[in-house]
Amino acid sequence: MVHGAILVSAFAIAWFLAFFCLLPVGLGEVDRETGAPKRAYLGRKALIASGIAVVLFAVFYALIALKVFDL
């Protein structure tokens, strides 16, 4: 049986990886004074990152269940 901390950390790593990869996507118009995007759509990107993380986590968990990874 895999320890719960490994599963939680695997999901967290997948989520943050997906979120940080999505941050520069679709920035649109940038404010000239601050250099920051006027509309970053962080909520939408967080939801997309959650979906990607669920898929990656499911693959990871399936590989553990099928004994491809021996943890």
C-alpha positions as CSV (number, residue, x, y, z in Angstrom):
1,M,0.0,0.0,0.0
2,V,1.2,3.4,-0.9
3,H,1.5,6.0,1.8
4,G,-1.0,8.8,1.6
5,A,1.7,11.5,1.8
6,I,3.2,10.2,-1.5
7,L,-0.2,10.4,-3.2
8,V,-1.0,13.9,-1.9
9,S,2.5,15.2,-2.9
10,A,2.2,13.6,-6.3
11,F,-1.0,15.4,-6.9
12,A,0.4,18.7,-5.6
13,I,3.4,18.4,-7.8
14,A,1.3,17.7,-10.9
15,W,-1.1,20.6,-10.1
16,F,1.7,23.1,-9.6
17,L,3.6,21.9,-12.7
18,A,0.4,22.3,-14.8
19,F,-0.5,25.7,-13.3
20,F,3.0,27.2,-13.8
21,C,3.1,25.9,-17.4
22,L,-0.3,27.5,-18.0
23,L,0.6,30.9,-16.5
24,P,2.1,32.5,-19.6
25,V,-0.6,31.1,-21.9
26,G,-3.2,33.6,-23.2
27,L,-2.0,36.7,-21.4
28,G,-3.5,39.1,-23.8
29,E,-3.1,42.8,-23.3
30,V,-0.3,43.9,-21.0
31,D,-0.2,47.1,-18.9
32,R,2.7,49.3,-20.1
33,E,3.4,50.8,-16.7
34,T,3.6,47.7,-14.6
35,G,4.3,45.0,-17.2
36,A,1.5,42.9,-15.7
37,P,-1.3,41.4,-17.8
38,K,-4.6,43.3,-17.5
39,R,-6.5,40.1,-17.3
40,A,-4.6,37.0,-16.2
41,Y,-7.6,34.5,-16.0
42,L,-6.0,32.8,-12.9
43,G,-9.3,31.1,-11.9
44,R,-9.7,29.5,-15.4
45,K,-6.1,28.5,-15.4
46,A,-6.4,26.9,-11.9
47,L,-9.4,24.9,-13.1
48,I,-7.6,23.7,-16.2
49,A,-4.5,22.9,-14.1
50,S,-6.8,20.8,-11.8
51,G,-8.1,18.9,-14.8
52,I,-4.6,18.2,-16.1
53,A,-3.4,17.2,-12.6
54,V,-6.3,14.8,-12.2
55,V,-5.4,13.1,-15.4
56,L,-1.7,12.9,-14.6
57,F,-2.5,11.6,-11.1
58,A,-4.8,8.9,-12.5
59,V,-2.0,7.7,-14.8
60,F,0.4,7.8,-11.9
61,Y,-1.9,5.9,-9.6
62,A,-2.7,3.3,-12.4
63,L,1.0,2.7,-12.9
64,I,1.3,2.1,-9.1
65,A,-1.7,-0.2,-9.1
66,L,-0.4,-2.2,-12.1
67,K,3.0,-2.6,-10.2
68,V,4.9,-0.7,-12.9
69,F,6.2,1.6,-10.1
70,D,7.2,-0.3,-7.0
71,L,6.9,2.1,-4.1
